[in-house]
Every structure is written in C-alpha cells, then in structure tokens.
Amino acid sequence: MKTSTLAMPAARNAAGPIHVAIIGSGGGAFAAAIRAAEEGARVTMIEAGTIGGTCVNFGCVPSKIALRAAEVHHRRTHHPFDGIPRDAGPVDRTPLLAQVRGRVEELRESKYEGILDDEPAIDFLSGWARFEDARTLTVDEPSGAVQRLQPDRILIATGASPAEPPIDGLAETPYWTSTEALFTYELPEHLIVLGGSFVALETAQAYRRFGSDVTILARSTLLSRDDPEVGSALRAALEDEGIRVLTHTTPQRVDHDGTGFRLTLDGETLTAERLLVATGRRPNTQALNVDAAGIETTGDGAITVDRHLRTSVPGIFAVGDCTTMPQLVYVAAAAGTRAAINMTGGEAELDLSVVPTVVFTDPQVATVGLTEAQAERQGIESSAQRLDLEHVPRALANFDTRGFIKLVAETGTGRLLGAQIVAHNAGEIIGIASLAIRNGMTMENLGNELVPYLTMAEGLKLCAQTFKRDVARLSCCAG
C-alpha cells in the first residue's frame, strides 16, 4: 500500500505519461522503475551489462552464500562442543559454485527479469548510454544501432566498480577483484588480500576457512572508519583463525612471474599464488559524458546529489553507488523509490541520519549512529559503556564470547546516539539499535524493555543497564 503522504496522481504531461529514462538495472534502478510505473510514468531502463547490477550478480548474494558455506565448513572442525566429532574433508568448489550460480540466476529471474516481463510500463533497452546534452541520451546498442532519447526525467543508477590503487606494477598483473574471487574454481595455497574493509575482510576469512593461507595488507587499521575497538576485536578474531594481518602496510611494488605474485614491502617480500585487490570502489560515471550535461561530480567521479536525489541539473536525478551517498544497496533502493516519487511530481527526502551497516565476517561487525569520537566532533557531550560478551547469557550458551556491545549515550538525557557491536549474528541485532536511535530512546528505556532470554539482542538491554549498574552481579533473567 502506498503511503498517503507520498502517493501522487498519475504522472502525465500534455503529451501523455511522463517518460523516465533510467540508466542502470541494479537495486536502486529497479526500485525507481517500479515506483515510477506505479505513479503512471512510462519507463525506459537502459543497461549495458547483466540485469540486476552488482548486488544480486556479483556482490551481496553470492558473497553471503560463500561466507555461510565457509562458516559451515569451518564449524565442522572448529566448534566448542564436547562429544561431537571435529572432522571435515577438503572443499570442492565446483558443486558449490554451481549452487551459487543457481541461486543467483533464480533471484535475478524472479526479482529483476520477471518484473520486466510483468510490467508493461517498463521497457528494457540494452546498450551503452551517454549524455549528448542535459536533455538527450545517446544509446549505443550491441547491434551497432544508435538510439537518441529525450525523456522528461533521467535517473542515473550505474553503480560502482572495483578501484585499482596506484601501486607500481599492479596494473600489469592478473590480480583478482571480488568478482574473480567469488567465482573462481581455484583454491590457492596462499592468498594475499589488499584492503581493510568489508569486501577484503569477508573474502579473506572465507578463503581461510576454505583452506587457504591468507595474509591481509591494510593501508590503515581494519575498519578504520569505525570505533578503533571494533577493528581491534575483529583483528584478534581473524588472527586466531590463522590469518596474518599487517596494518599500516602498502606494497611498494607488485610483480607477477607467470605463476605467482611477489609483493615488495618495506623490509619484506611476500609471495602468493593469488592476490585480491579490495581497496574500494569507483563510481561508474566515466563513460556517461556527464560533463556534456553539466552534472556536478566529485574528484573520483561520484555524482553530487541532495536529499531529494537531485543532481545539479534540473530533471536529472541519481541514486546508488555512483553518487555521494553511502555505497549500500538498501540505501540505493530507498533512494530509488524516493527519486521516482520526485521525478513524477512528488516531494520525498532520503533521511540518512540513521544508517546501520554490517560486515559479514564471523564475528560480524554491526554499527549505527555515532561513535564517541564522532559525537565529540559534533559538539555532543556523551558517555559510552562496553559490555563484553562474557556477560551475555546467549554468548555463554553458544560457547562463543568473542566480541562486545558498545552503546554511546548523550550525557544528561541518556538518549542513545550510537551502537557498535562485534558478535556472532550482530547484523540481526543492529536493527533494534537503529529503531531506538530514530525514536529517541534512552538507556533507561532500553534497559527496561522486555527482551527474550537467551537471545543476543538481550545484550543491548544489558549494555544499557551498565550505565547505572554492574550487570555482572545480576541474575540470569534480571529485569
């Protein structure tokens, strides 16, 4: 059901339905196309590659399947329970990858291609789009034909691609991006991973659990944008699994001799069969000729948008990883819906004041809101409490007390400002903290909530109680 404050009359002009052209076919693009069609617009979706974009094809879906498979394999030999055999054979990636591809194709058909088949207001055009001017798109089709479109509104949703860091020799080597790492049948004896954030850490742990030796080289610390305690806790967990982690380290040079990689560091040389480069992503705007339309971008090519998803040019909107917004698919989808409302005569804003994030390592890292340092920079007086998982009954029952829950509260009011969680399935907990922040809940509110016993979410309640009491002296089900 459409929300009454956002629903608008059918989008029309004097010549008939408003024509919306969408460049891209990922999560943000499809959210926009569906909503624009619901509002009465005629939509043309333009895509040069695979329908569905990064998330379903090369990112979220296949990577989370791989992570879960790696966890299952790891637990067969690394579980804490007496009396249960600890044994596991070698990994056969051939049937595993067939299963991954099957699920990706299933979701792409049902969530993307199927929508195109069922929605007559959305036309799909295969080709490479670029701006001729602020009103005109030129689309080069695979057949060689060229189409010129002059839609009423244009939405750019072209996503981003792995960026290549400026390291001597790297460009001449056959390094992996996340796509190759996900879909290769090879299980290297030693994998070196460049990067210290989401993709690097998730992939590194998965390969270690599948049986490879893994070395991580991070330019700064792990998860350097988060509370330092988060990166330290995750580093300890990864090192406990045998991953070598080198922080504040950037190779001076990378070479490949036809069989393996050689990375020259300051005082050391590393060798490995494979190298994964996961040092960030670059917006896919280079081929769009955005300058011809006068669209403002940042130095790395990201399109500048406001809270209404408008670019610097009237009638042109942008969403997703090609913009200055956070590179998260759920942000892109939310932005796509709101952009469609605005392109068809409505007025909707994207509120990014509360954006939860999850790193799907084990333990997971989930954060939302402000850290202590961020609150201080914003001039907000705050205090924080950290609850180690040895005080969370569910973690004790799981025999897995790696990690912690940390809450940041405004001094005086006790209002929750932020949460940083390192725990098994932390991503399933962070939504509660997000809702608490958005609704102005205090530590007293959280501490008084009824939370089922023996859930990890109970840790939020317990951590909130630590602002006024010592939870180590409470009984198991203390209220």
N, C-alpha and C positions, 0 to 999 in steps of 0.2 A: 504494500500500500504506500502511495506517495505521501510524504509529509505535507500537510496543508500549507505550511509557510513557504514551501519550495515549489509546489506544483504550479504550473503556469498554463495559460491557454495554448492551443496548438501553435507551433512556431511557423508563421507564414509571413510572406511579404506580398507585394502587389502581383508578382509573377507566380505565386503559389508557395509551396512549403519552402522554408529556409533550407539552403543547401550547405551542409557542413562537410568539409574535407578533413580527414584525419590521417596524418602521416605516421604510420606505425600500427602494430596489431598486438601489443602486449596488454598487460593488465589495465593500465591507465587508458589506453586507446579503446579497449572493449567496454570498459565502464562508461566512458564518454559516449560511445556509439549507441549502446543500449539506452542510456538515458535520453540522448538527443532524439532517437527514434520514438521513444515514449512521449516526448514532448511535441511530436508531429513533424520533426525535421526529416529531410532526405539526406542520407549519409553516404559518402564515398570514402571507404577505407583503402589506403594505399600502403602496400607492403612489398619490399624487395626481397625479403628472406622468408623464413619459416613463420607461418601464422602462430601467434601466441607469445612471441617475444622471448625474453631470457628466462623468466621465472619457470614456466612450465617445461620449456625445452632444454635449457642448459644451466639452470640455476637452482631455485628453491626445491622443486620437486625431485629431480634426480639426485641432488646432493643430500637431501634428507633421507632418501631411501638408502643411499650408500652409508650414511652415518649410522642409521639404525642397523643395517646389516653388519657393519663393523663392530657395533656395540654387542650384538648377539654373539658374534664370533669371539670377541674378547671375553665376554662373561663366561663362556664355556670353560675357560682356563683361569680366569681371574675373578672368582666370586668368593664371598666370605663365609659360605655356609658349610659346616662340617657334615660329613656323610654323603655329600653329593660329589660325584666324580668330577675331576678337573681335567678334561681332555678335549682336544679339538684337532681335526686334521687340517691339511692345507686348504687355502681358499681357491676355488675355481671361478674365475671371474667371467667365464663365457656364459654359463647359465644365469649368473647374477645380472650381467649386463642385458641379457635378453629380457629378464624380468623388469629391469629398469626401463628399457625402451618400450616394453609393452604397456606399462603403466603411464608413461609419458604420452604415448600415442593415444591411449584411452582418454586421458584428461584433455588432450588437445582437441580430440574429436568432439567430446561432449561439451566442453566449456568454451570452445572457440569456433571450430568449423561448424558444429551443429547449430550454433547461434546464427551464423551467417546463412545457413540453409533455411532457418525458420523465420528469419526477419526480412520481409520484402523491402523494408525501407532502407536496408543497409546493402550497398553494392560494394563488391571487393574488386580492387584493381591491382594487379601485380605489376610492379615496376619501381623505378628509382625516381623519387620526387625531388624537385629543387625549385627554388623561388626564381621567377623571372622578374617580378616586382612584388609590391605589397599586396596585390590583388590576384596575381596569376601564378599558378603552379604548372610546371612542365614535368610530365611523367614519361620516362623512357621505359617502354615495355620490353620484356625479354625477346619478343619477336622482332624488335627493331622499330616498331611503330612508336610514334610520339603523340601524346595527348596533352592538350592545354586545357586547364580547368580554371574557372573564375568563380569559386564558391563565395557564398555570403560570409562564411566564417571558416577559419582554418585552425586546426589543433595540431601542434607538433608533439609527438609522443614516440620519439625514435630511440629512447633508451641510452645505454652506455656500453662501452666495450672495455676489455682489459687494457690498462695503460702499460707502456713499456718504460721503465725507469732509465735514465741516462747513465748506463754503466758501459765502460769500454768493452767492446767485443760482443756484448749481449745480443745485439740485433742480428749478428751473423750466425747465431747458434739455433738449434732446433728445440728451444725451451718450450715447456708446456704452459698454456693458460689453464684456467679452471676447467674449460670445456674438454681439452685433451685429457686432463687428469681424471675427469669423471667417466669418460667413455673409452679409455684405452683398455685393452685386454691384458696389458703388461702389468706385472707387479715387480717393480725394480728392487734390487737388493738394497740400494741406498737412494733416498730421495732428499734433495735439498729444497727447502721452501723459502723463498724470499717474501717477507711480509709479516706483519704482526697483528692483523685484524681478522675480521670474520672469515673470509674465504681461506686465507692462509692457515689459520689455526684449525678450522674444521677439517680441511683436507689433510693437513699434517697428521692429525690424530687418527683419521680414518685409515690412512696408509700404514701408520704404525700398528694399528690393531689388525690390519690385514696381514702384517708380517714383514713390512719393510723397515729398515733402519731409517730414521728421519732426523734431519737437522734443520732447525728454523733459524733464519737470519733476519732479525728485526732492526730496522733503522733506528728506532727509539726503543721504548718498552713495549710489552704486549698490551694491546688495547689502550694505547697511550692517551686517548681522549676521555677515558673513564677514570674513576677514582683509582689512585695507584694501588690500593689494596686489592682491587679486582684483578688487575694484571698479575700481581704477585701470587695470588692464590691460584690462578689458572696455570701460571708457570710451574708452580710446585706440583700440581696435578699432572701436567704433561711430562715433567721430568721424572716423576715417579713411574711413569709408563715407559721410560727409556728414551724419550725424545731429548735430543741435545738442543738447548735453546741458547742462542747467542744474541744478546740485545746490544743496542748501540753499535750495530755492525752493518756495514755496507761493503760489498765486494768492490775492490779496486778495478778488477777486470774479470771477465768470464770468457773461457775458451772451450771449444769442443773439438776433439781429435778424431771424430768419426765413430767413436764407440762410447765416449763418456765426457762428462763436464769437468772442468778444472776452474775453481774459483780462487782468485788471489785475494787474500785478506791482508790486513796489517799484521804481519808476523806469522801467518799461517796460510797453508794452501789446502783447500778441501776438494775432494774428488767424489763423484757420484755418477750413477748411470743416468739419472734424470734430474731435471731442475724445473720446479714450478715457480713461476713469477706471479705473485698475487699481491701487488703493491698498490692497488687502487684501480679505478675505472675512469675512463674519459668519455664525456658526453658525445653521442653520435650526431654531431651537427656540422662536421666539416664539409660534407657533400651537399648540404642543403642550400648553399649560397644565401645564407641568411642576411649577408650584407646588402644584397640586392633589394631586400625588403625593408632594410633599416632596423632589423631586430637587434636589440642590445644583448650582448653576451659578456661573460667574464673572461678572464685571461685563458682559462682552459676550455672555453667554448660552451660553457653552461649558459642556458638561456635564462635571463633575469625575468622573474615573474612576481606579481604581487599576490595578496591574499585571495584575490578573485581569479587567479591563474592567468591574468592578462599579461602579455608581453608589452614592450614599449611601443608597439604598433597597434592601433585600433583594429579590432576584428580578428587579430591573431592571438591565440592562446597557446599555452604549453604546459605539459604535465610530465611527471616521472623523472627518470634518471638523467634526462637530457637538460634538466633545469637546475636551479639553485636550491631546490627542495631536497630533503633527506632522500638518499637512494635506498628506499624501502618500497616493496611492491604494494603494501597496503596503503602507504601514503599516496602512491601513484594512482591506485584505484579510487581512493576517496577524492583525490584531486580531479580525476576524470569525470566523476559524477557531477561535481560542483562546476567544473568548466562547461559541461554540457548544459547545465541549468542557465549559466550566464550567457552562453552562446545563443540560447533560444529565448532570451528576453527576461530571464530571472535575475536574482541577486543573491548569490551564495558565496560565503567565505570559507576557506580552509583554515581551521584553527589548529596550529601546530604547537600550542603551548604545552600539550601533554602527549609525548610520542614515546611509547615503550619500544625497546629493542631487545633482541635475543641473539646470543651467539650459541649455536647448537653443538658446542663441544660437550664433553662429559667430565666434570660437572658443567652444566650450562651457565652462561652469564646472562642475566636479565637486568636491565636498568630502565628507570623512568625518572623524569624530573631532574632536580638539581643535586649536584654533589655539594659537599661542604665548601669547596673552593669556588664553585660557581655561585653559590649563594653569597659568599663574601664579595665576589667581584660585582655582584648586583646590589651590594649595599644592604643585604638582608642579614640580620643577626640570627644565627642558627646554632643548633647543637645536634650532635649525632650519637647514636648508640649502635654498637655492633653486637650481634648475637651469633656466636659460633654454633655450628650445627650440633655439637655435642649436647646442647641444651634443647634440641628439638626432638621430641619422642619419636616421630616417624623416622628421622635420620638414624636414631639409635636402633630402631627395629629393623631398618634396612642394613645395619652394619656398615653404613657409609656416611661418615660425618665430615667429609671434605666440604669446605666452604663456609659461608656465613650469610647472614641477612643484616643489612645496614640501613637504618632509616635516618633521614635528615628532617628535623622539625624546626619551625620558626620559633625563636625564643619569645616567650611571653604568651603567645596564642596557642602554642603546641601544634599548630597546623602542619600537616605532612607536606614537605617540599620535594622529597625525592627518596628513591629506594634503589639500592644496589644489592643484587642477590647473586651469589655463586653457590649453586646447589644442583643436585640431580633434579631434572624437570623444572628448573627455575622459570622457564618460559610459561609454565602453567600457573605460576603464582603471580607474575608481574601484572596481569590484568586487574587483579584486585587492588594493587597499589595505584594503578592508573586511575581507576574509578575513585579511589579515596582522595587522590590529589585533585581531580576535577571537581569533586563535590565538597572540597574544603574540610575534609575530616581531620580531626585532631588525634594525637596519640591516645588521649583518653577514650575517644570514640572507637578507635581500632582495638584498644586494649579491652574494651567491654563487649566487643562483638562475639556472637556465638559462632564458633568455628569447629567443625567436626574434629574430634580427637583422632590422632594418628593420620593426619594429613600434613604435607609440607607447608600448606598455607597457614597452618596454625603457628608457624614460625613468625609470621607477620604480627599476629596478636601478641605473642610472647615478646618479640622485639619491642613493640610499642609499650609493653608493660615495664621494660627495663628502664624507661625514662624515670620511673618512680619507685621501682622495687627490684630486689635481687631475685630473678626467676630461678636461680639455682636452688633456692630454698622453698620453691613451690612444689605441691604435689603434682602428679602427672596431669590431672584434669582440672587444674586450678582455674577458677573463673575470674 
